[in-house]
Amino acid sequence: MASSTTSAISTHDQLVRARHACSQLAQFSSEQKNSILLAMADELERNVNDILAANRADLEACGLSGPMLDRLSLNPERVSAMAEGIREVVQLPDPVYERLAEWVRPNGLVIRKVRVPLGVVGIIYESRPNVTADTAALAIKTGNAIVLRLIGGAGNRDALGARVSVTAGGRTQVREVKSGSSYLGQNDLRVHVGLGSAATLDRVDIRWPGGRLERLDTPPVNRLLTVQEGRGVTASIPFARKPAS
């Protein structure tokens, strides 16, 4: 038997999705991109209550204080400013395929220098929710896909440093969420635990990076579990089984 916990989609999967998206974004017309941006601004304002509720949960779990806490905080005025910032991007000229220079070689070959999308852009930032809207708007306007990585404080989004103790059949195993990467990839941030002959879990104890201890009593096995700090299991996906031969 086996069970796994995970806190987020892997960086590799995010990058693969972004790579697929960037080739499509590069072909969008100015009208299509502006339509997307206006819809984003409208959705921010339409869902302001849900956004503020999620922000309050972040504030309670982050372990920050002072200016860092203020930078993470949202209110209706800040959400409105984020939406207005997106609409300002709509008014900017579309730089994609703008012709910067052109000349003709002696053999008649015409050479043009034009602006083109970069492709996939990665941005790392800290405790600034407005950056999500600002950078996403600029990326779409310029025909680029974007991967955002929020670096948190005590309640970091990838739960790096969290220790997971799994007890089953009178035996306890301890795993830690660790990060490691190279130029071409990154390790799996999920925690995998083999249960041997045990058919059930007795309990799972998670010591979160901020120090909070959370216990999951008799969680299901043979599933991929998503566990959120303070909320317990938020998603449970069964493992795919190979068909009998």
ZAMARGU-4260 file (C-alpha; in steps of 0.2 Angstrom, whole numbers, plus 5000, padded with zeros to 4 digits):
<rodrens>
0) 5000/5000/5000 | 5006/5018/4997 | 5000/5035/5001 | 5007/5052/4996 | 5005/5070/5001
5) 5008/5086/4990 | 5006/5104/4993 | 5007/5111/4975 | 5009/5107/4957 | 5027/5103/4953
10) 5038/5117/4945 | 5041/5105/4930 | 5023/5103/4926 | 5020/5122/4928 | 5034/5125/4915
15) 5028/5112/4903 | 5010/5120/4903 | 5018/5137/4901 | 5028/5131/4886 | 5013/5124/4877
20) 5003/5140/4881 | 5016/5152/4874 | 5015/5146/4856 | 4997/5150/4856 | 4999/5167/4865
25) 5011/5172/4852 | 4998/5171/4838 | 4984/5181/4847 | 4979/5197/4839 | 4979/5213/4849
30) 4960/5212/4850 | 4961/5195/4857 | 4974/5199/4870 | 4965/5215/4876 | 4948/5205/4877
35) 4957/5193/4889 | 4964/5207/4899 | 4947/5216/4901 | 4939/5200/4906 | 4953/5198/4920
40) 4950/5215/4927 | 4931/5212/4927 | 4934/5195/4936 | 4945/5203/4949 | 4931/5215/4954
45) 4917/5202/4952 | 4926/5190/4964 | 4933/5203/4976 | 4924/5195/4991 | 4932/5178/4987
50) 4949/5186/4985 | 4949/5195/5001 | 4943/5179/5010 | 4958/5169/5003 | 4969/5184/5007
55) 4963/5183/5026 | 4968/5165/5026 | 4985/5169/5020 | 4988/5182/5033 | 4983/5170/5047
60) 4995/5157/5041 | 5010/5167/5035 | 5018/5171/5051 | 5023/5188/5045 | 5022/5205/5054
65) 5025/5224/5051 | 5028/5230/5033 | 5029/5212/5026 | 5012/5209/5033 | 5005/5225/5025
70) 5012/5221/5008 | 5003/5204/5008 | 4987/5212/5014 | 4973/5216/5002 | 4957/5227/5004
75) 4943/5232/4991 | 4953/5247/4986 | 4969/5237/4982 | 4959/5225/4972 | 4951/5239/4963
80) 4968/5246/4959 | 4974/5229/4952 | 4959/5229/4940 | 4963/5247/4935 | 4981/5243/4932
85) 4976/5229/4920 | 4964/5241/4910 | 4979/5253/4909 | 4989/5239/4901 | 4975/5237/4888
90) 4978/5255/4883 | 4996/5252/4879 | 5001/5249/4861 | 5004/5231/4856 | 5023/5229/4854
95) 5022/5212/4846 | 5029/5211/4828 | 5032/5230/4829 | 5045/5234/4815 | 5061/5242/4822
100) 5071/5243/4807 | 5072/5237/4789 | 5086/5237/4776 | 5090/5229/4759 | 5106/5220/4755
105) 5116/5222/4739 | 5109/5206/4733 | 5091/5212/4735 | 5088/5202/4752 | 5076/5212/4763
110) 5080/5211/4781 | 5068/5217/4795 | 5071/5219/4814 | 5054/5216/4823 | 5049/5213/4841
115) 5044/5195/4845 | 5038/5187/4861 | 5051/5179/4873 | 5041/5163/4876 | 5041/5158/4894
120) 5045/5171/4908 | 5049/5166/4926 | 5046/5178/4940 | 5050/5176/4958 | 5042/5188/4971
125) 5038/5190/4989 | 5022/5195/4998 | 5015/5206/4984 | 4998/5199/4978 | 4997/5214/4965
130) 5012/5207/4956 | 5002/5192/4951 | 4990/5203/4941 | 5003/5216/4935 | 5015/5203/4928
135) 5001/5192/4921 | 4994/5207/4911 | 5011/5212/4904 | 5015/5195/4899 | 4998/5193/4890
140) 5000/5210/4882 | 5017/5205/4875 | 5012/5187/4870 | 5022/5178/4883 | 5017/5164/4895
145) 5022/5167/4913 | 5027/5156/4928 | 5025/5165/4945 | 5033/5158/4960 | 5027/5166/4977
150) 5040/5165/4990 | 5032/5165/5007 | 5037/5166/5025 | 5033/5154/5038 | 5019/5147/5029
155) 5028/5145/5012 | 5017/5139/4998 | 5027/5123/4994 | 5028/5118/5012 | 5047/5116/5010
160) 5054/5110/5026 | 5038/5102/5032 | 5041/5085/5041 | 5028/5071/5038 | 5027/5057/5050
165) 5016/5042/5044 | 5011/5028/5056 | 5004/5012/5050 | 5004/4994/5057 | 5014/5000/5072
170) 5028/5007/5062 | 5032/5026/5059 | 5041/5033/5044 | 5047/5051/5043 | 5049/5061/5027
175) 5053/5079/5024 | 5048/5091/5009 | 5064/5096/5001 | 5068/5105/4985 | 5082/5101/4973
180) 5084/5107/4955 | 5096/5107/4940 | 5096/5116/4924 | 5084/5103/4916 | 5073/5098/4930
185) 5067/5098/4948 | 5064/5085/4961 | 5046/5079/4965 | 5040/5090/4980 | 5027/5076/4984
190) 5030/5065/4999 | 5029/5046/4995 | 5027/5033/5008 | 5026/5014/5006 | 5016/5005/5018
195) 5021/4987/5015 | 5008/4975/5020 | 4998/4987/5030 | 4981/4990/5022 | 4977/5006/5032
200) 4985/5021/5040 | 4984/5024/5058 | 4988/5043/5057 | 4998/5056/5048 | 5007/5070/5058
205) 5013/5085/5049 | 5025/5098/5057 | 5023/5113/5046 | 5038/5125/5043 | 5030/5138/5054
210) 5030/5126/5069 | 5011/5121/5068 | 5008/5102/5071 | 4993/5095/5062 | 4986/5077/5063
215) 4976/5068/5050 | 4967/5053/5058 | 4965/5037/5047 | 4967/5046/5030 | 4964/5035/5015
220) 4978/5025/5006 | 4982/5022/4988 | 4978/5040/4985 | 4987/5056/4981 | 4982/5068/4995
225) 4983/5087/4994 | 4985/5094/5012 | 4984/5112/5015 | 4990/5120/5032 | 4976/5122/5044
230) 4963/5114/5032 | 4968/5096/5031 | 4965/5086/5016 | 4958/5097/5002 | 4959/5084/4988
235) 4961/5066/4986 | 4965/5057/4969 | 4965/5038/4968 | 4981/5030/4960 | 4979/5023/4943
240) 4979/5004/4943 | 4987/4994/4929 | 4974/4982/4921 | 4975/4964/4925 | 4985/4954/4912
</rodrens>
